[in-house]
Amino acid sequence: MLKGEISAESSGLLWYVVRVRSNAEMKVAQGLEGRGLEVFLPVRRRPRIRSARPIERPLFPGYVFARFDRPSALIVLMCTGVVHILGRGSVPEPVDPVEMYALQSVTRLARSVEALPTFTSGQKVRITGGPLADVEGVVIQDNGRKRLVVSISLLRRSVVAEIDREWIDHLESRMEIGRWAQIGTT
């Protein structure tokens, strides 16, 4: 267990994913802490070019993790900057405690952490950067590395290219974390 962490069974508190307005992660985290809730905002650190202090950006832009019991969901939803709580239907769904512990441990212990989008074979994607920007294709292979293999139809022929992951976006609407739906206000 992490320092200061109480087991969910004894406290009744579970971790939930809270969707927040764009660039409001820090303000929402402070607002929820001000309401007495435990908050986790994982960040990635990038070196600043002309400064010794690194730039910190949210690891999952638009999301904050908060620990509370279900009756406290209204307190969370009333916090300025909160859009909704992720869940199934109208019921907030907690994050698996094992996954939450792993995420907290990795962000605390790793030298650097990056969130990379995942893709499945056969998924349609759009290339958003590099020389093939705005071209659509189909994922052939995602081996979990920085680059993945995409099949692109050009001139009625299929071309296979290895593309940087950060240059690829889901062709359908951008997927949110996991399988959750929206709960709360918009």
Protein Blocks (a to p, Z undefined) as FASTA:
>chain_A
ZZhiacfklnopacddddddehilmmmmmmmmmnopacdddddddddfkbcbdcdddfbg
hiacddddfklmmmmmmpghiabdcdehjbccdddfklmmmmmmmmmmpmbdcdddddde
hiacddfedjkgoiacddfbdghiabdcddddeehiacdddddfklpccfbacddehjbd
ceddZZ
